[in-house]
Amino acid sequence: MKQYEIRQAELPKPIGRRPVLLLSRTPAYHYLSKVIVAEITTNVRAIPQEGALGKREGLLVPSVANLDNIHVVPTYCLGTLLGILAPSREREVKRALGYALGWPELKIL
């Protein structure tokens, strides 16, 4: 597993099964039993807390990583690899996280 992969996940109820964007740094997947993920949804609201995703990232329909909805989940909840965010688009996720957490230093990315 690597940071910025998109994987199918089984999140706690009432959320359930959905794709997620992995946010924890890559080395952490080798020793942590819980990691940070962002929910991916097809409910696109076009707000700054979202990062656009779609076919080029391995998803079937236009979607967003909603950085307002981040979770710490056990790694055993993470399943099939669906795709990965291109390195050139990582700044978009960091910017969206800056908006979600109210961290202005990330908003300027």
N, C-alpha and C positions, 0 to 999 in steps of 0.2 A: 504494500500500500504506500501511496505517496501523496503529499500535499497537492491539492487542486485536482485530484481524481474525482470523477463522478461515479458513485456506486449506488446500487440498490441497497436499501436499509430497512430494517424492521424496527421502527421507533415505538416507544411506549404508547399505549392507548391513551387518548382517542386518535392519535396521529396515524399510526399503522405503517403499512408498507409504502415507501416513496423513495425517489432518488434524493441523494444528498451530495453536497460538495464537501470534500475533506479539507479542513482548515489547519489541523495540527501540523507542525513541521515534520518533514519526512522521517528523520531519525527516530522520532517518538513512537512510531508504529512498531518498532522492534522491541520496545520494553514497556510501554504503557498499556494498561488494560482498558482505559477509557480515553477517548479522543474527542476533539471538537469538530462538529459538522454544521453545515447550514442546510436548511430545508430547500428543496427545489420544488417549484410549483408552476403550473400553467396559468395561474391567476396573476397576470401581468398588470401591475398598477402604474408602471412608469414613474416610480419614485426613486430618489437617490439611494435608498437603502437596498436596491436590487441590482444584480448583475445579470445581464442578458445572456441566455444560453440557447442552444438549438442544435441543428443537425451537425454542424461542424464540431460540436463537443460530444456527439454520440447520442443525442436525444431525438426522439421521433417528431416532436412538436416544439414550437417556440415556448420557452420557459424562462424562469428567472431563479437565481439563487437569492433567497430572501434573507438578508443579513439581520433583519429584525428577529428572525426565528433561528437562533443558533442553539445547539444542544451539546451536552457532554454525554456520549453514549459508549457502552462497552463495545470493544472491537468485534466481539462475536455477533453483534447486530448488523455488521457491514457485510454485504454480499457481493454479487456480481459486479464486475467493472463494466460500466456503461460508456465511459469516455474520459476525456481529460481536457482541462482548460489550457489553451495555448499560453506559453510563457508571456507572449506579448499582451495578454489580456489580464494578467495577474493584478496589475495596478487598478483595474476596474473593481475588483473584489475588495482590495484594500481600501479604496475610496468609499465604497458602499459600507464597509465595516466602520469606517470613520464617521459616517453619517449616523449609522445605527447606534454607535456607542457615544456619540457626541464628542469625538476626539478630533478637533479642528486640524491638527497636524497631519491627519490622514486624508482629510477632505481635499487637500490641494494636490494630491497625487494625480 
